[in-house]
Amino acid sequence: MGGNVWATPPEPERPASVALRSAAPADIQQWMERIHRASREYSYSGSFVVWSSSGAMASSRIWHATDGKVQIERIEALNGSPRTVFRRDDLVRTFLPQAQMVKEEQRDMPGLFPHLPQAEGAALASHYQARVVGSERVVGQEADIVLLQPKDALRFGYRIWTARTSGLVVKLQTLGPQGRVLEQAAFSQLDFDAPPTVSQLAALMNDTRGFRVLTIPLAKTTAKDAGWQMRQPVAGFSPGDCYKREASSMPMAMALPPLQCIFSDGLATVSLFFEPYDAARHAREPRRMDMGATQTLAMKVAGDTWLTAVGEVPQETLRLLAEQVEPLR
């Protein structure tokens, strides 16, 4: 990916090639902490492109600001339907100009480029082998390249470029079997000079004049409280948050299933969406979809429930998770 950068953050830290020399859990933890610290400490603007092996490509413009306490981000889609997403901590507002609507949700958005999910080094080391495989210039910055190879067939691998001066992720590839690139996200432009401020982005985020604001109520819950359990855990994928949505709060065209439960191994994330089975809308047989790194499996479970599993994991992982779900008795 080509690009340019007009300024770089100060004082390079210890490169990944030193921190990951032995690839022990503590070294992986140190490397991950540096990545997360970079996403919290630096304000910047830039452009990035996400490419999928399915042929899909999306480009976006990003503005990220932090004052040490608050983080706020604006991401504007540069192709497809106009859309701008603001995120302030866990408050998300999506501006849809064509519909003159703003969707507002209170939810976590882990792992969206250039951020990585919070993950424990020991947990990652249980499922991935980390090693430095080289260095390369990306958008004008020297970047260390770290390869995370899965230790089993239940997850994909990752190749991650982190800027040596800041620790910011500047390029990320999701790798399938034999190292095939399933998806790539990379900055094509990155600017640390005269970055936006929290107050500037907050003013834009709060300016909803001319838009109808649709607040989507989300209630945090657990799979158990929602009436579901896993018969057996799927190796490495721990249950995370579950969210209940009020289906009546959304227009039909934008509605999502009323219950979402999230499972993660620290890097890869799978969402399970539950809704009542409707013979007019849902198939009798399982449906699968392959969109590069993003895989989808939809199937009928427990007699009268339609389950949709979505995640950047192999289809086999989705199948195992879906087949282990059962209602509480």
Secondary structure as the mmCIF struct_conf table of DSSP 4:
data_model
#
loop_
_struct_conf.conf_type_id
_struct_conf.id
_struct_conf.beg_label_comp_id
_struct_conf.beg_label_asym_id
_struct_conf.beg_label_seq_id
_struct_conf.end_label_comp_id
_struct_conf.end_label_asym_id
_struct_conf.end_label_seq_id
STRN STRN1 ASN A 4 ASN A 4
BEND BEND1 TRP A 6 TRP A 6
BEND BEND2 PRO A 10 GLU A 11
HELX_RH_AL_P HELX_RH_AL_P1 ALA A 16 ALA A 19
TURN_TY1_P TURN_TY1_P1 LEU A 20 LEU A 20
BEND BEND3 ARG A 21 SER A 22
HELX_RH_AL_P HELX_RH_AL_P2 PRO A 25 GLU A 41
STRN STRN2 TYR A 44 SER A 52
TURN_TY1_P TURN_TY1_P2 SER A 53 SER A 54
BEND BEND4 GLY A 55 GLY A 55
STRN STRN3 MET A 57 THR A 66
BEND BEND5 GLY A 68 LYS A 69
STRN STRN4 GLN A 71 ALA A 77
BEND BEND6 LEU A 78 SER A 81
STRN STRN5 THR A 84 ARG A 88
TURN_TY1_P TURN_TY1_P3 ASP A 89 ASP A 90
STRN STRN6 LEU A 91 LEU A 96
HELX_RH_3T_P HELX_RH_3T_P1 PRO A 97 ALA A 99
TURN_TY1_P TURN_TY1_P4 GLN A 100 GLN A 100
STRN STRN7 MET A 101 GLN A 106
TURN_TY1_P TURN_TY1_P5 PRO A 110 GLY A 111
TURN_TY1_P TURN_TY1_P6 PHE A 113 PRO A 114
HELX_RH_AL_P HELX_RH_AL_P3 GLY A 121 HIS A 127
STRN STRN8 TYR A 128 VAL A 138
TURN_TY1_P TURN_TY1_P7 VAL A 139 GLY A 140
STRN STRN9 GLN A 141 PRO A 150
BEND BEND7 LYS A 151 ASP A 152
TURN_TY1_P TURN_TY1_P8 ALA A 153 LEU A 154
BEND BEND8 ARG A 155 ARG A 155
STRN STRN10 GLY A 157 ALA A 163
TURN_TY1_P TURN_TY1_P9 ARG A 164 SER A 166
STRN STRN11 VAL A 169 LEU A 175
HELX_RH_3T_P HELX_RH_3T_P2 PRO A 177 GLY A 179
STRN STRN12 VAL A 181 ASP A 191
BEND BEND9 ASP A 193 ALA A 194
HELX_LH_PP_P HELX_LH_PP_P1 PRO A 195 THR A 197
HELX_RH_AL_P HELX_RH_AL_P4 VAL A 198 ASN A 206
TURN_TY1_P TURN_TY1_P10 ARG A 209 GLY A 210
BEND BEND10 PHE A 211 PHE A 211
STRN STRN13 ARG A 212 THR A 215
STRN STRN14 LEU A 218 THR A 221
TURN_TY1_P TURN_TY1_P11 ALA A 223 GLY A 227
STRN STRN15 TRP A 228 MET A 230
BEND BEND11 ARG A 231 GLN A 232
TURN_TY1_P TURN_TY1_P12 ALA A 235 GLY A 236
STRN STRN16 SER A 238 ARG A 245
HELX_RH_3T_P HELX_RH_3T_P3 ALA A 247 SER A 249
BEND BEND12 MET A 250 MET A 250
HELX_RH_3T_P HELX_RH_3T_P4 MET A 252 MET A 254
BEND BEND13 PRO A 258 PRO A 258
STRN STRN17 LEU A 259 SER A 264
BEND BEND14 ASP A 265 LEU A 267
STRN STRN18 THR A 269 PRO A 276
TURN_TY1_P TURN_TY1_P13 ALA A 279 ARG A 281
BEND BEND15 HIS A 282 HIS A 282
BEND BEND16 ARG A 284 GLU A 285
STRN STRN19 ARG A 287 MET A 291
TURN_TY1_P TURN_TY1_P14 GLY A 292 ALA A 293
STRN STRN20 THR A 294 VAL A 301
TURN_TY1_P TURN_TY1_P15 ALA A 302 ASP A 304
STRN STRN21 THR A 305 GLY A 311
BEND BEND17 GLU A 312 VAL A 313
HELX_RH_AL_P HELX_RH_AL_P5 GLN A 315 GLN A 324
STRN STRN22 VAL A 325 PRO A 327
#
